[in-house]
Amino acid sequence: MDTPTKPQAAAAASAPPDPRPLQMLQQVFGYAAFRGAQQEIVDHVTAGGDALVLMPTGGGKSLCYQVPAIVRHRAGQGVAIVVSPLIALMHDQVGALHEAGVAAAYLNSSLEGDEARRIERELMSGQLVLLYAAPERILTPRFLAMLQSLHERGLLSLFAIDEAHCVSQWGHDFREEYLGLSALHEQFPGVPRVALTATADSHTRADIVERLQLQEARLFVASFDRPNIRYTIVEKDEPKKQLLRFIRDEHEGDAGVVYCQSRRRVEETAGWLQTEGINALPYHAGLDAEVRRRHQDRFLREDGIVVVATIAFGMGIDKPDVRFVAHLDLPKNIEAYYQETGRAGRDGLPANAWMAYGLADVVNQRRMIDESEAGEDFKRLQRSKLDALLALCEAIDCRRVRLLGYFGQPSTPCGNCDNCLETPETWDATEAARKALSGIYRFRQAGGQRYGAGHLIDVLRGKTTEKVTQHGHQGLSTFGVGADVSEAQWRLVLRQLIALGHVEAEGEYNTLALAESAREVLRGEVPVRLRVPTETKARGKGPRGDRSSSRGAAGKPPPLPLDEAATERFAALKAWRAEVAREHNLPAYVVFHDATLAEMARAQPASLDALAGISGVGAKKLEAYGAEILRVLGG
């Protein structure tokens, strides 16, 4: 069978909509209609067009290549090759496709030789609809030779490159093995390619196009808004206790992910949460591979597990019922923050993205950029990305407007972030900023030595510590000039001055020095207006007293809207699903999502036909589980 040329694909794309994709969506996956841009993307790829798809986590990216793969396979166009970066993702995706009745497989290091050879035979015989593999395997001479054989027989339907931002050195998760994927276009020029990612700013987007040779591909940018996620950012003040309070107040018994910057912090936080009765597990690259696998499996298959992790954990995790993502350390940029928080609430139900950050976070991130071996252009871009994230953290207006604006999407205040739910108190910090800068300048005048933030704050607040008296700093003109400003507020001022580039923190001890732009602030030419620290307000230390609890206005996300009887049916369905998942050795959500079970519990269908109308119940699952579900619902 001839592979469609680009002109043929363009002509097909301009033809009337193909009814087959919607039929496959309904028959295989049990969904009545596509969401958002999915229909347009699926039609374009099914017709043989190349595409670059930017769609948020939980937005349904996988359907954008799975449905075209099924349609093209049924039309005799062979197998779709899916480039996937993680073994866990491959396992979950293939397991879910099997549950839906789709012939899919993966090739990775978890397979024994006989099993791998069996899958290769299925591949070469044209039986498979989709095959998942990592880029390093796909680019081996042996695998490319198999693809060439398939191509010559017209049995190579499309390439799907998932997590495409990994190809970009400007991105937040660059992987060198992705660079070789341009070979797919060079060796198989007629095979359509779809590259997909949840996060890509303009630099990363341009890099994806260039490195994957997608200049002729159609760009699809879906809305980046995840309205079910509530964004909350607080100033650090005993962060572990803040985290524990957040989990207990809002997510007791829920599944969640806590991100930390270092392995040691991961271990300490997970251990501490365990002593506080939270079912927490550590995850980082330094752990034994078997331990990582076991912890990840427990997170995927059990309810209520909290994983404390570095960024080594999470990409490609499909668990839909993660109710919160928390950051105890500042991510590198907004792309990383957006992708990591996007792992919460993939099922569309309410979820929280919570972060605590402080002065040390700002200093550490700037130092990592400055001390890296990257070129100056790259460092400059990373600093600008960090500045954008810091602006999000310090914002006194809608977090979501800021976040979406970074990706070029205009929006209006959401009513579902901490700033919208409770308007932040602010104060004019211009004079305090000038005092802080003067303090740093006086240190230099008094002997040229540099000091850290803690010592500067002690001097400004007039505290006669041993270090202050040792260096004679009680005699400085700036001693005690800021006694009316709390320590938390001073840290906020210094954090903002560092974030804006007016102050530099250098060396092992993060000592402070004035940057060139500090002169404008000292002269009073640059106003500084800051938010009152959240935790300060909680303790009644802010300028306007105590207006809120440390929990803020976020509150606990509402439960599933089920009455008492439906709640009992939902619990019975979850128990039944858990048994099925154990029998099939799958995570429970691969059998059915919570949202699907909730709809069953609400509607209480009494026949197979009625059950088939529930979103998420495809033909294969109806056949496999329909009678049992009706039995459970009937009591």
C-alpha positions in Angstrom: 0.0 0.0 0.0 1.4 3.4 -1.0 2.2 5.8 1.9 0.3 9.1 1.5 2.5 12.0 0.2 2.3 15.5 1.8 0.0 16.8 -1.0 -2.2 13.7 -0.6 -2.4 14.3 3.2 -3.2 18.0 2.7 -6.0 17.1 0.3 -7.3 14.6 2.7 -7.2 17.1 5.5 -9.3 19.5 3.5 -12.0 16.8 2.8 -15.2 16.5 4.8 -14.6 15.2 8.4 -13.9 11.5 8.6 -16.6 9.8 10.7 -14.3 6.9 11.7 -12.4 8.6 14.5 -15.5 9.5 16.4 -16.8 5.9 15.9 -13.5 4.6 17.4 -13.7 7.0 20.3 -17.2 5.8 21.2 -16.7 2.1 20.5 -13.2 1.6 21.9 -12.9 4.2 24.7 -16.6 4.8 25.5 -16.6 8.6 25.2 -19.4 10.3 23.4 -17.4 13.2 21.9 -13.9 14.6 21.6 -12.9 17.5 23.9 -11.6 20.8 22.8 -9.0 20.6 19.9 -8.9 16.7 20.0 -11.3 16.3 17.0 -9.3 18.6 14.8 -6.0 17.1 15.8 -7.2 13.5 15.3 -8.7 14.3 11.9 -5.5 15.9 10.7 -3.2 13.1 11.9 -5.6 10.4 10.6 -5.5 12.0 7.2 -1.7 11.7 7.2 -0.7 15.2 8.4 2.2 16.1 10.7 1.4 17.9 13.9 2.9 19.6 17.0 0.4 19.4 19.8 0.7 21.5 23.0 -2.0 20.3 25.4 -2.0 20.4 29.2 -1.5 17.3 31.3 -4.8 15.6 31.7 -6.1 17.2 28.5 -6.2 13.9 26.6 -3.0 14.0 24.5 -2.8 10.2 24.2 -6.1 10.0 22.4 -4.7 12.4 19.8 -2.5 9.6 18.5 -4.2 6.5 19.8 -7.4 7.1 17.8 -5.6 7.8 14.5 -3.5 4.7 15.1 -6.6 2.5 15.5 -8.3 4.1 12.4 -5.2 3.8 10.2 -4.5 0.2 11.4 -8.1 -0.8 10.5 -7.6 0.8 7.1 -4.6 -1.5 6.6 -1.9 1.1 7.2 0.0 -0.8 9.9 1.4 0.0 13.3 2.0 3.3 15.1 5.3 3.7 16.9 5.1 5.7 20.1 8.3 7.2 21.4 7.9 7.2 25.2 10.6 8.2 27.8 9.6 6.0 30.7 8.9 2.4 31.3 6.1 3.1 33.8 4.3 5.2 31.2 4.6 2.4 28.6 3.2 -0.2 31.0 0.2 1.9 32.0 -0.6 3.0 28.5 -0.4 -0.5 27.1 -2.4 -1.9 30.0 -5.2 0.6 29.4 -5.2 -0.2 25.7 -5.5 -3.9 26.4 -8.4 -3.2 28.7 -10.0 -1.3 25.8 -9.4 -4.2 23.4 -6.6 -2.7 21.4 -3.6 -4.7 20.3 -0.7 -2.8 21.9 2.7 -3.7 23.3 6.0 -2.2 24.5 9.6 -3.0 24.0 11.9 -2.1 26.9 14.4 -3.5 29.3 11.8 -5.0 31.6 11.1 -7.8 29.1 12.9 -11.1 28.9 14.4 -12.2 25.6 11.6 -14.6 24.6 8.9 -12.1 25.3 10.7 -9.3 23.4 11.1 -11.6 20.4 7.4 -12.5 20.5 6.5 -8.9 20.4 8.9 -8.3 17.5 7.1 -11.1 15.6 3.8 -9.5 16.3 5.2 -6.2 15.1 6.5 -7.5 11.8 3.4 -9.5 11.1 1.2 -6.4 11.3 -0.8 -7.5 14.3 0.0 -4.6 16.6 -1.9 -1.3 16.5 0.6 0.6 18.7 4.1 -0.2 19.9 5.7 1.8 22.6 9.5 2.1 22.9 12.1 4.5 24.2 14.1 6.7 21.8 17.4 4.9 22.4 15.8 1.6 21.4 14.1 3.0 18.3 17.3 4.5 17.0 19.3 1.2 17.1 20.3 -0.2 13.7 18.3 -3.4 14.4 15.1 -1.5 15.2 15.4 0.9 12.3 15.9 -2.1 10.0 12.6 -3.5 11.2 10.9 -0.2 10.7 12.3 0.0 7.2 10.9 -3.5 6.4 7.4 -2.4 7.7 7.7 0.9 5.7 8.4 -0.9 2.5 5.3 -3.0 3.0 3.1 0.0 3.8 2.7 -1.2 7.4 4.1 1.9 9.3 1.1 4.1 10.1 2.5 7.0 12.1 5.1 8.1 14.7 4.0 9.7 18.0 6.7 11.5 19.9 5.5 11.9 23.5 7.0 14.4 25.9 8.5 16.2 22.9 10.0 19.0 25.0 12.7 16.6 26.0 14.3 17.3 22.6 14.9 21.0 23.5 18.0 22.2 25.4 16.0 25.3 26.3 13.4 23.1 28.0 13.2 21.9 31.6 13.7 18.2 31.0 16.3 17.9 28.1 17.2 14.3 27.1 20.0 13.9 24.7 18.6 10.6 23.3 15.7 12.6 21.8 18.1 14.5 19.5 18.4 11.5 17.2 14.7 11.4 16.4 15.1 13.6 13.3 16.2 10.3 11.7 12.5 9.2 11.6 11.7 12.0 9.2 14.9 11.5 7.1 14.4 7.7 6.7 10.6 7.5 6.6 9.6 10.9 5.0 6.0 9.8 4.1 5.0 8.6 7.6 3.0 11.2 9.5 4.5 12.3 12.8 2.8 13.9 15.8 4.9 15.4 18.6 3.1 16.1 21.9 4.0 18.0 25.0 2.3 19.7 27.9 4.7 22.5 28.3 6.7 24.5 25.7 7.3 28.3 25.7 8.3 30.0 22.4 12.0 29.0 22.7 11.2 25.3 23.4 8.5 25.2 20.7 11.0 26.6 18.1 13.6 24.0 19.2 11.1 21.1 18.8 10.2 22.2 15.3 13.8 22.6 14.3 15.3 19.4 15.9 12.4 17.2 14.8 12.2 18.8 11.4 8.5 19.7 11.8 8.6 22.9 9.8 5.6 21.7 7.7 3.7 20.4 10.7 0.5 22.0 11.8 0.7 23.5 15.2 -2.2 22.9 17.7 -2.2 24.8 21.0 -4.9 23.8 23.3 -5.9 25.8 26.3 -3.4 25.6 29.1 -6.1 26.2 31.7 -6.7 23.5 34.3 -9.7 25.0 36.1 -10.1 22.2 38.6 -6.6 22.9 40.1 -6.5 25.5 42.9 -3.1 27.3 43.0 -1.8 28.3 46.4 1.7 29.7 47.2 2.8 30.6 50.8 6.0 32.0 52.3 8.1 29.4 54.1 7.8 29.4 57.8 8.6 25.9 59.2 7.8 24.4 55.8 7.5 20.7 57.0 4.8 21.8 59.5 3.1 23.9 56.9 3.0 20.9 54.6 1.6 18.6 57.3 -1.1 21.2 58.1 -2.0 21.5 54.4 -2.3 17.7 54.1 -4.2 17.2 57.3 -6.6 20.1 56.7 -7.3 19.5 53.1 -6.1 16.1 51.9 -6.3 13.5 54.7 -6.1 10.1 53.0 -5.6 11.4 49.5 -3.0 10.5 47.0 -0.4 13.3 46.4 3.1 14.2 45.3 5.5 16.3 47.3 8.5 17.7 45.3 11.8 18.6 47.0 15.0 19.8 45.4 17.5 17.4 47.0 17.6 13.7 47.7 18.4 14.3 51.4 15.4 16.6 51.7 13.2 13.9 50.1 14.4 11.3 52.7 14.0 13.6 55.6 10.5 14.8 54.6 9.2 11.4 53.8 10.5 10.0 57.1 9.0 12.9 59.1 5.6 12.5 57.4 5.7 8.8 58.3 6.2 9.6 62.0 3.3 12.0 61.7 1.0 9.2 60.5 1.1 10.1 56.7 1.5 7.1 54.4 4.6 8.7 52.7 7.2 7.0 50.5 10.5 8.6 49.2 11.5 8.5 45.5 14.7 9.8 43.9 17.4 8.6 41.5 19.8 7.6 44.3 17.5 4.8 45.6 17.9 1.3 44.4 16.0 0.6 41.2 13.9 -2.1 42.9 12.9 0.3 45.7 11.9 3.0 43.2 9.9 0.4 41.3 8.2 -0.8 44.4 7.3 2.7 45.7 6.0 3.8 42.3 3.9 0.6 42.0 2.4 1.2 45.5 1.6 4.8 44.5 -0.1 3.7 41.3 -2.0 0.8 42.8 -2.9 1.8 46.3 -5.1 4.6 47.6 -3.9 7.4 49.8 -0.1 7.1 49.1 1.9 10.3 49.2 5.2 10.2 47.3 7.9 12.6 48.3 10.2 13.0 45.4 12.7 14.8 43.3 11.8 15.6 39.7 13.0 12.1 38.9 9.4 11.1 39.7 6.3 12.0 37.7 6.8 12.5 34.0 4.4 10.2 32.3 2.6 9.1 35.4 -1.1 8.6 34.4 -2.6 8.2 37.8 -5.8 10.3 37.5 -6.8 10.7 41.1 -3.8 12.6 42.5 -5.6 15.1 44.6 -2.6 17.4 45.3 0.9 18.3 44.3 3.0 20.2 46.8 6.4 21.9 46.3 8.7 22.4 49.3 11.3 24.0 47.1 11.1 26.3 44.2 11.1 24.6 40.7 13.5 26.0 38.1 10.9 27.7 35.9 7.2 28.0 35.2 7.3 25.1 32.6 8.5 22.8 35.3 6.0 24.1 37.8 3.2 23.8 35.4 4.0 20.3 34.3 4.6 19.1 37.9 1.4 20.7 39.2 -0.5 19.3 36.2 -0.1 15.8 37.6 -2.9 16.6 40.1 -6.5 16.2 39.2 -6.1 14.5 35.8 -9.6 13.1 36.3 -11.1 16.6 36.2 -12.1 16.6 39.8 -11.0 19.3 42.3 -7.3 19.2 43.2 -4.7 21.5 44.8 -1.3 22.8 43.7 0.4 24.1 46.9 3.9 25.6 47.2 6.0 27.0 50.0 9.0 29.1 49.0 11.4 31.5 50.6 14.6 33.6 50.4 16.9 30.5 50.3 15.0 29.2 47.2 15.6 32.3 45.3 19.3 32.4 46.2 19.9 28.7 45.4 18.2 28.8 42.0 20.2 31.9 41.0 23.4 30.4 42.2 22.8 27.2 40.3 22.2 29.2 37.1 25.3 31.4 37.7 27.6 28.5 38.5 26.5 26.2 35.7 28.8 25.5 32.8 26.2 26.6 30.2 26.8 29.5 27.8 25.8 33.0 28.7 22.8 33.0 26.3 21.4 29.9 28.0 22.1 31.4 31.5 20.3 34.6 30.5 17.3 32.7 29.3 17.2 30.6 32.5 17.4 33.8 34.6 14.4 35.3 32.7 12.4 32.1 33.2 13.3 32.1 37.0 12.2 35.8 37.1 8.8 34.8 35.6 8.3 32.1 38.2 9.3 34.5 41.0 6.8 37.1 39.6 4.1 34.4 39.9 5.1 33.7 43.5 5.1 37.3 44.5 2.0 38.2 42.6 -0.9 39.9 44.3 -3.3 39.4 41.4 -4.7 36.1 40.0 -2.2 33.3 39.8 -4.0 31.6 36.9 -3.9 34.8 34.8 -0.2 35.0 35.4 0.4 31.4 34.7 -1.6 31.3 31.5 -0.2 34.6 30.4 3.3 33.1 30.4 2.1 30.6 27.8 0.6 33.4 25.7 -3.0 32.7 26.7 -5.1 35.7 27.9 -7.6 35.0 30.7 -9.6 36.7 33.4 -9.4 36.2 37.2 -10.3 32.6 38.0 -11.9 32.8 41.4 -10.1 29.6 42.3 -6.6 30.6 43.5 -5.4 31.9 46.8 -5.2 35.5 45.6 -8.7 35.4 44.1 -10.3 33.7 47.1 -8.7 36.1 49.5 -7.2 39.4 48.3 -3.7 39.7 49.6 -2.8 42.4 52.0 0.1 44.6 50.7 2.4 47.2 52.1 4.6 49.9 50.7 8.1 48.4 51.1 10.0 51.1 49.3 11.5 52.6 52.4 12.3 49.2 53.9 14.0 48.2 50.6 16.2 51.4 50.8 17.1 50.6 54.4 18.1 47.0 53.5 20.3 48.3 50.6 21.8 50.9 52.9 22.6 48.2 55.4 24.6 46.2 52.8 26.4 49.4 51.7 27.3 50.2 55.3 28.8 46.7 55.8 31.2 47.4 52.9 32.1 50.8 54.2 32.8 49.4 57.7 35.5 47.0 56.5 34.6 45.6 53.1 33.3 42.3 54.4 30.0 40.8 53.2 27.4 39.2 55.3 24.3 37.0 54.8 20.6 37.8 55.1 20.3 36.7 58.7 23.0 39.0 60.0 21.7 41.9 58.0 18.2 41.5 59.4 19.6 41.3 63.0 21.4 44.7 62.4 18.3 46.3 60.8 16.1 45.2 63.7 18.6 46.3 66.3 19.4 42.9 67.8 22.7 42.8 69.8 23.7 39.3 68.9 27.2 38.0 69.6 28.1 38.4 65.9 26.7 42.0 65.8 28.8 43.0 68.8 31.9 41.1 67.6 32.0 43.1 64.4 30.9 46.4 66.1 27.8 46.7 63.9 25.7 48.1 66.7 27.5 51.4 65.9 26.4 51.5 62.2 23.8 54.1 61.2 21.6 51.4 60.0 21.5 49.6 63.3 17.9 49.4 64.5 16.4 51.4 61.7 14.1 48.6 60.8 12.9 47.5 64.3 9.3 48.1 63.3 9.5 45.5 60.4 9.2 41.8 61.3 11.8 39.3 60.4 9.4 37.6 58.0 8.8 40.9 56.2 12.5 41.6 56.0 13.1 38.2 54.4 10.3 39.1 52.0 12.0 42.4 51.1 15.4 40.7 50.6 13.8 37.9 48.5 12.2 40.5 46.3 15.4 42.5 45.9 17.3 39.4 44.9 14.5 38.3 42.6 14.6 41.7 40.9 18.4 41.6 40.6 19.1 44.6 42.9 21.0 42.4 45.3 23.3 39.5 44.6 23.9 36.5 46.8 27.2 34.8 46.3 29.5 32.1 47.7 29.0 29.2 50.0 27.4 31.4 52.7 25.1 33.4 50.3 26.6 36.7 51.4 24.9 39.8 50.0 26.2 42.5 47.7 24.6 45.4 45.8 24.0 45.1 42.1 24.3 48.1 39.7 20.5 48.6 39.7 20.4 49.0 43.5 21.2 52.7 43.0 17.8 53.4 41.5 16.1 51.9 44.5 18.3 53.7 46.9 17.4 57.0 45.2 13.7 56.2 45.6 13.2 56.0 41.9 11.8 52.5 42.0 8.7 51.8 44.2 8.5 48.5 46.0 5.1 47.1 47.0 4.9 43.7 48.6 2.3 41.3 49.9 2.0 40.6 53.6 3.5 37.1 54.3 0.7 34.6 54.6 2.0 32.9 57.7 2.7 36.3 59.3 -1.0 37.1 58.9 -1.9 33.7 60.4 0.0 34.6 63.6 -1.4 38.0 63.8 1.9 39.7 63.2 1.0 41.5 60.0 0.4 45.3 59.8 -3.4 44.7 59.9 -3.6 42.0 62.5 -4.9 38.5 62.0 -7.4 38.2 59.2 -7.0 34.5 58.2 -5.9 31.1 59.3 -2.8 29.5 58.1 -5.0 27.4 55.9 -6.1 30.5 53.9 -9.4 30.6 52.0 -8.6 27.6 49.9 -10.6 25.1 51.9 -11.0 21.5 51.2 -12.1 20.7 47.6 -15.7 19.5 47.5 -16.3 15.8 47.5 -18.0 13.9 44.7 -21.6 15.2 44.3 -23.2 11.9 45.5 -26.1 11.4 47.9 -25.8 8.8 50.6 -27.1 5.9 48.6 -24.9 6.8 45.6 -21.9 7.1 47.9 -22.4 3.5 49.1 -22.7 2.3 45.5 -19.5 4.2 44.6 -17.7 2.5 47.5 -18.9 -0.9 46.4 -17.8 -0.2 42.8 -14.3 0.9 44.1 -14.0 -2.4 46.1 -15.0 -4.4 43.0 -12.5 -2.5 40.8 -9.7 -3.1 43.3 -10.3 -6.9 43.0 -10.3 -6.7 39.2 -7.1 -4.6 39.2 -5.4 -7.1 41.5 -6.4 -10.0 39.3 -5.1 -8.2 36.1 -2.0 -6.8 37.9 -3.0 -3.3 36.9 -3.5 0.0 38.6 -7.2 0.4 39.5 -7.7 3.5 37.4 -6.7 1.5 34.2 -9.9 -0.5 34.8 -12.1 2.5 35.3 -11.5 6.1 36.4 -13.1 7.4 39.6 -15.2 9.8 37.5 -16.7 6.8 35.5 -17.5 4.9 38.7 -19.1 8.1 40.2 -21.3 8.4 37.1 -22.3 4.8 37.4 -23.1 5.3 41.1 -25.2 8.4 40.4 -27.1 7.0 37.3 -27.4 3.4 38.6 -28.0 1.9 35.2 -30.1 -1.2 35.2 -29.3 -2.7 31.8 -26.2 -3.1 29.6 -27.6 -0.6 27.1 -27.9 2.0 29.9 -24.4 1.1 31.2 -23.0 1.6 27.7 -24.1 5.3 27.9 -21.8 6.0 30.8 -18.7 8.0 29.7 -15.6 5.7 29.8 -17.4 2.4 29.1 -16.3 1.1 25.7 -17.4 -2.0 24.0 -14.7 -4.3 25.3 -15.1 -3.2 28.9 -18.9 -3.5 28.6 -18.5 -7.1 27.4 -15.9 -7.9 30.0 -17.4 -6.2 33.1 -21.0 -5.2 32.3 -22.8 -8.0 34.1 -20.6 -7.7 37.2 -21.1 -3.9 37.4 -24.9 -4.4 37.2 -24.6 -7.0 39.9 -22.7 -4.6 42.2 -25.1 -1.7 41.5 -28.1 -3.9 42.1 -26.8 -4.7 45.6 
